[in-house]
Amino acid sequence: MKNVIYLLVLCSALLTGCKQEFPFYSEEAMPYLNFVYAKDYYGNVTDSVVNYSFVYSDETVVRDTLWLEVKHIGHIPTTDLHFSIKQVEETEGEQAVPGVHYVAFDDPGIATWCVMPAGEITAKVPLVLLRDASLQTQEIRLRLTIADGGDYLAGVDGQLQKLFVLSDQLVRPAAWERNIEAMLFGSYSKKKHEFLIRTIENERVDDEYFEKLLAGQDLIYWAYLNKWIKIKLAEYNADPNNTDTPLRDEYGNVIDFNTML
């Protein structure tokens, strides 16, 4: 009998502890919402900071759409629930201006997307970026957060914000680090990046491209790609029609793709 009483007390304590540890699932809790983040091969978040440039797009493209994925925490909603996404002012850099650099989330065309449908736990919301002339000369910072209000509360700290660094010029991809630098293309420069864009066909050679390379962890393909791009650089430098040989970066250094491979 004592053992039964002990087990009942223990179960009660565990249930109480779970309720305290996971308040999102208590009956009286309001629904919570977080962003969904992408992760690389090592489990590191790769898109809490997103570099985006219009430079990869045709000159006629004046807007583009990125998609934000949000996730419900708690009991699955039985009715459509509305939430808010807002801009957070940063203490550094040039700030994005609604209507100039992006379409505000209270715009009727965007607000209709800020809904978690009944029975669902994820929803996607468009971030519509605008190609303003200021992006050609400076990087613009747009930090977004999930805000309390409507039918939702902001969820877990560390999963509520995303920073977008916008431009219309080449910027170093966030994924150009670790194995990309050591194994594939060496140190970064804009001139080297431009050469890769011109040479690697059917690829934007942006963050998404580098993330795919990292996700594969294919050393044989990496060795092939490194050797191939070296050949292409040698061909470029040997072409008498090119007047900027040997190809140099913006700092005056001769470009090479010498790596560990």
C-alpha positions in Angstrom: 0.0 0.0 0.0 2.8 2.4 0.8 4.4 1.7 -2.5 1.1 2.5 -4.3 0.8 5.8 -2.4 4.4 6.6 -3.2 3.8 6.0 -6.9 0.7 8.2 -6.9 2.6 11.0 -5.2 5.5 10.6 -7.7 3.2 10.7 -10.7 1.4 13.7 -9.4 4.8 15.5 -8.9 5.9 14.6 -12.4 2.6 15.8 -13.9 2.9 19.1 -12.0 6.5 19.5 -13.1 5.6 18.9 -16.8 2.9 21.4 -16.5 5.4 24.0 -15.2 8.0 23.0 -17.7 5.7 23.1 -20.7 3.2 25.8 -20.0 2.2 25.9 -23.7 0.2 22.8 -23.2 -1.8 23.9 -20.1 -5.5 24.2 -20.7 -5.6 27.8 -19.7 -2.6 28.9 -21.8 -3.1 31.2 -24.9 -1.5 29.8 -28.1 2.1 30.7 -28.7 4.0 31.1 -32.0 7.6 30.8 -33.1 9.5 31.1 -36.3 10.7 27.8 -37.9 14.5 27.9 -38.6 16.5 26.0 -41.1 19.5 24.1 -39.8 22.7 22.9 -41.5 24.4 19.4 -41.4 25.8 20.3 -37.9 22.5 21.3 -36.4 23.4 25.0 -36.5 20.6 27.5 -37.3 21.4 29.0 -40.8 18.6 31.5 -41.3 18.3 33.6 -38.2 20.3 36.1 -40.3 19.5 36.1 -44.1 21.5 37.9 -46.7 19.4 38.8 -49.7 20.5 40.6 -52.8 18.6 41.6 -56.0 21.9 41.4 -57.9 21.0 37.8 -59.0 17.8 39.0 -60.6 17.1 40.5 -64.0 17.0 44.3 -64.0 13.3 44.2 -64.7 12.6 42.5 -61.4 11.4 45.2 -58.9 10.1 42.9 -56.1 10.7 39.5 -54.8 9.1 37.3 -52.2 10.7 35.3 -49.4 8.6 33.0 -47.2 8.5 33.1 -43.4 7.4 29.8 -41.8 5.8 30.1 -38.3 4.9 27.3 -36.0 2.2 26.9 -33.4 3.2 25.7 -29.9 0.5 24.0 -27.8 -2.7 22.3 -28.5 -3.7 22.2 -32.2 -6.1 25.1 -32.9 -9.7 24.3 -33.6 -10.4 27.7 -35.1 -8.5 30.0 -37.4 -6.1 32.2 -35.3 -4.6 35.5 -36.3 -1.1 36.7 -35.4 1.2 39.7 -36.0 4.7 40.1 -37.4 6.4 43.5 -36.9 9.7 45.2 -37.6 12.1 45.8 -34.7 14.4 48.8 -34.9 18.1 48.0 -34.7 20.8 50.1 -33.1 23.2 49.9 -36.1 23.0 50.1 -39.8 20.4 51.6 -42.2 16.9 50.5 -41.3 14.4 49.1 -43.8 11.5 51.4 -44.4 8.0 49.9 -45.0 6.7 50.7 -48.4 10.2 51.5 -49.7 12.2 48.3 -48.9 9.4 45.9 -48.1 5.6 45.6 -48.0 4.4 46.1 -44.4 2.7 43.2 -42.7 -0.4 45.3 -41.9 -0.9 45.8 -45.6 -4.3 44.0 -46.4 -2.6 41.8 -49.0 -0.1 40.5 -46.5 -2.2 40.5 -43.3 -4.6 37.9 -44.9 -1.6 35.5 -44.7 -1.0 36.0 -41.0 -3.4 33.3 -40.0 -2.9 29.8 -38.5 -5.7 27.7 -40.0 -7.7 25.5 -37.8 -6.2 22.0 -37.4 -2.7 23.2 -38.6 0.5 23.8 -36.7 2.5 25.7 -39.3 1.8 28.6 -41.7 3.8 30.5 -44.3 3.7 34.3 -44.6 5.2 36.2 -47.6 7.9 38.8 -47.0 7.7 41.0 -50.1 10.9 42.8 -50.8 11.1 46.0 -52.9 14.0 46.9 -55.2 14.7 50.4 -54.1 17.6 52.3 -55.6 19.2 52.7 -52.1 20.0 49.0 -52.1 22.7 49.6 -54.8 24.9 51.7 -52.5 24.1 50.3 -49.0 23.0 47.3 -47.0 19.6 47.7 -45.4 18.7 45.8 -42.2 15.2 44.5 -41.6 14.7 42.7 -38.3 11.3 41.0 -37.8 9.7 39.5 -34.8 6.5 37.7 -33.9 4.5 40.1 -31.7 2.0 39.5 -28.9 -1.5 40.4 -30.0 -4.4 39.0 -31.9 -5.1 35.4 -30.9 -1.5 34.6 -30.1 1.4 35.3 -27.8 5.1 35.4 -28.8 6.7 32.0 -28.0 10.2 30.9 -26.9 13.0 33.4 -26.6 15.6 32.9 -29.3 13.0 31.8 -31.9 11.1 35.0 -32.3 13.3 37.1 -34.6 14.9 37.0 -38.0 17.3 39.6 -39.5 17.3 40.2 -43.2 20.3 42.1 -44.7 19.1 43.5 -48.0 21.1 44.9 -50.9 21.3 45.1 -54.7 25.0 44.2 -54.7 27.1 41.2 -54.0 27.4 40.3 -50.3 29.3 37.5 -48.7 27.0 34.5 -48.3 26.5 33.5 -44.7 27.3 29.9 -45.7 30.8 30.9 -47.1 32.7 29.6 -44.1 34.1 26.4 -42.7 34.3 23.8 -45.5 33.4 26.3 -48.3 36.5 28.3 -47.5 38.8 25.5 -46.5 37.8 22.9 -49.1 36.2 24.6 -52.1 36.8 28.2 -53.0 39.2 29.7 -50.5 38.9 33.2 -49.0 36.0 35.4 -50.0 36.0 38.4 -52.3 33.4 40.0 -54.5 35.4 39.6 -57.6 35.8 35.9 -56.9 32.1 35.6 -56.2 31.4 37.4 -59.6 33.7 34.9 -61.4 31.8 32.0 -59.8 28.4 33.5 -60.9 29.6 33.9 -64.5 31.2 30.5 -64.6 28.8 28.1 -62.8 25.8 27.9 -65.1 22.2 27.5 -63.9 23.0 28.4 -60.3 22.6 31.7 -58.5 25.7 30.9 -56.4 24.0 32.3 -53.3 23.3 31.1 -49.8 21.0 28.4 -51.0 23.6 27.1 -53.4 26.3 26.9 -50.7 23.9 25.3 -48.2 23.3 22.5 -50.7 27.0 22.0 -51.1 27.4 21.8 -47.3 24.5 19.5 -46.8 25.8 17.0 -49.3 29.2 16.5 -47.5 30.4 14.9 -50.7 34.2 15.2 -50.6 34.6 13.6 -54.1 32.3 16.2 -55.7 34.0 19.0 -53.7 37.4 17.8 -55.1 35.9 17.7 -58.6 34.3 21.2 -58.3 37.5 22.7 -56.9 39.6 21.2 -59.8 37.0 22.3 -62.4 36.9 25.9 -61.2 40.7 26.1 -61.2 40.7 25.0 -64.8 38.1 27.6 -65.7 40.2 30.3 -64.0 43.3 29.2 -65.9 41.3 29.3 -69.2 40.1 32.8 -68.3 43.6 34.1 -67.5 45.0 32.5 -70.7 42.4 34.1 -73.0 44.0 37.1 -74.8 40.5 38.7 -75.1 40.4 39.2 -71.4 42.3 42.4 -70.5 42.1 42.0 -66.7 44.4 39.0 -66.4 45.6 37.6 -64.1 42.2 38.1 -62.5 42.5 40.1 -59.3 40.1 40.8 -56.5 38.9 44.2 -55.3 42.0 44.4 -53.0 44.5 43.9 -55.8 45.3 40.3 -54.9 45.5 37.6 -57.6 42.5 35.3 -57.4 43.1 31.6 -56.8 41.1 28.7 -55.6 43.9 26.9 -53.6 42.4 25.0 -50.8 43.1 21.8 -48.7 41.8 19.6 -51.5 
